[in-house]
Amino acid sequence: METKNLITELPLNEIHCTDCVTGMQKIANDSIDLVVTSPPYDNLRDYNGYQFDFEHIAKEIFRVIKKGGVVVWVVGDKVKNGNRSLTSLKHALYFQEIGFNVHDIMIYEKKNTPFMRSNAYTNCYEFMFVFSKGSPTTFNPLKTKTIRQGKEKLVANKKADGINNKVWGELNSEKTLTNIWQYAVGLGGSTNDKIAFQHTAIFPEKLAKDHILSWTNEGDVVLDPMCGSGTTCKMAKAYKRNFIGFDISEEYVGIAKERIKILENQFLLDL
Ligand SMILES: C[S@@+](CC[C@H](N)C(=O)[O-])C[C@H]1O[C@@H](n2cnc3c(N)ncnc32)[C@H](O)[C@@H]1O
């Protein structure tokens, strides 16, 4: 795969242990095709006590993303004293304020969620905000098989007299997915890499893969500024995209690098 030399200073296809604002300052303007990331919102989990400067991060993402590039921001809310934080929506409003289009608000539905609240329905989703800098340059819609296939009499022309002209037509064998995506989570769902679960908040490999295939082409550059266990980077590599991963935690960077190695070994086995 040809490596695009769009990025100053940093080598592509590596995970870097750094604060992501510092990391992104080493990336040229308008050079990244896609960001797929999940921030450490609402201190929901203990990320080794690291700081999270949301506004600064959002502005740097806006600077480095290409015109026509896309940012997938996977985020939920904490519930405190019976009150949802709405951090997810505040983030979205801020991204819009600094110039992004809110291209879509997608749902990441977890197939197997534990029961969590006694006085509300079990929360089984997070938002996947899809922000774009202008209209997305690339959209390769993922498809699913339709239930009914073959030939059927279809309405061809409804005239003013109200009479339907039906003609034989071929039903579409596939249709574009909706914007609610379901994934199994946990070992065997999110990933088969046991080491990934040393990180407390990974998203599924398939989620990253589906966005990468939707919004980029081979050879494009995918950034995860808070890459945790390296899910986005692993999927970018698996599908022949270039990647840059940042995480502030040495421990998580170690896990991410290990997962990239696991993938490289799989490539070797496949040869
Ligand atoms: C929700 S996790 C990401 C998990 C990742 N999507 C995965 O599948 O493994 C958020 C990550 O942000 C990292 N982080 C927090 N603040 C950061 C910062 N300022 N710069 C870079 N990474 C940061 C944390 O260490 C944590 O690994």
The ligand as an SDF file (V2000), in Angstrom:
LIG
                    3D

 27 29  0  0  0  0  0  0  0  0999 V2000
  -13.3240    5.4310   25.5190 C   0  0  0  0  0  0  0  0  0  0  0  0
  -11.6160    5.1790   25.5160 S   0  0  0  0  0  0  0  0  0  0  0  0
  -11.3020    4.7250   23.8450 C   0  0  0  0  0  0  0  0  0  0  0  0
  -11.4730    3.2560   23.6270 C   0  0  0  0  0  0  0  0  0  0  0  0
  -11.2030    2.8240   22.1860 C   0  0  0  0  0  0  0  0  0  0  0  0
  -12.2410    3.3070   21.2920 N   0  0  0  0  0  0  0  0  0  0  0  0
  -11.0970    1.3100   22.0900 C   0  0  0  0  0  0  0  0  0  0  0  0
  -11.8860    0.6750   21.3540 O   0  0  0  0  0  0  0  0  0  0  0  0
  -10.2380    0.7370   22.7570 O   0  0  0  0  0  0  0  0  0  0  0  0
  -10.9530    6.7860   25.6410 C   0  0  0  0  0  0  0  0  0  0  0  0
   -9.4170    6.8570   25.6730 C   0  0  0  0  0  0  0  0  0  0  0  0
   -9.0330    8.2230   25.6880 O   0  0  0  0  0  0  0  0  0  0  0  0
   -7.7370    8.2800   26.2940 C   0  0  0  0  0  0  0  0  0  0  0  0
   -7.4770    9.6900   26.5890 N   0  0  0  0  0  0  0  0  0  0  0  0
   -8.0250   10.4570   27.5610 C   0  0  0  0  0  0  0  0  0  0  0  0
   -7.5650   11.7160   27.4900 N   0  0  0  0  0  0  0  0  0  0  0  0
   -6.6960   11.7370   26.4300 C   0  0  0  0  0  0  0  0  0  0  0  0
   -5.9070   12.7490   25.8450 C   0  0  0  0  0  0  0  0  0  0  0  0
   -5.9110   13.9810   26.3010 N   0  0  0  0  0  0  0  0  0  0  0  0
   -5.1330   12.4300   24.7690 N   0  0  0  0  0  0  0  0  0  0  0  0
   -5.1290   11.1720   24.2800 C   0  0  0  0  0  0  0  0  0  0  0  0
   -5.8510   10.1710   24.8070 N   0  0  0  0  0  0  0  0  0  0  0  0
   -6.6320   10.4490   25.8610 C   0  0  0  0  0  0  0  0  0  0  0  0
   -7.8850    7.3490   27.4730 C   0  0  0  0  0  0  0  0  0  0  0  0
   -6.6120    6.9140   27.9170 O   0  0  0  0  0  0  0  0  0  0  0  0
   -8.7550    6.2290   26.8780 C   0  0  0  0  0  0  0  0  0  0  0  0
   -7.9580    5.1350   26.4600 O   0  0  0  0  0  0  0  0  0  0  0  0
  1  2  1  0
  2  3  1  0
  2 10  1  0
  3  4  1  0
  4  5  1  0
  5  6  1  0
  5  7  1  0
  7  8  2  0
  7  9  1  0
 10 11  1  0
 11 12  1  0
 11 26  1  0
 12 13  1  0
 13 14  1  0
 13 24  1  0
 14 15  1  0
 14 23  1  0
 15 16  2  0
 16 17  1  0
 17 18  1  0
 17 23  2  0
 18 19  1  0
 18 20  2  0
 20 21  1  0
 21 22  2  0
 22 23  1  0
 24 25  1  0
 24 26  1  0
 26 27  1  0
M  CHG  2   2   1   9  -1
M  END
$$$$
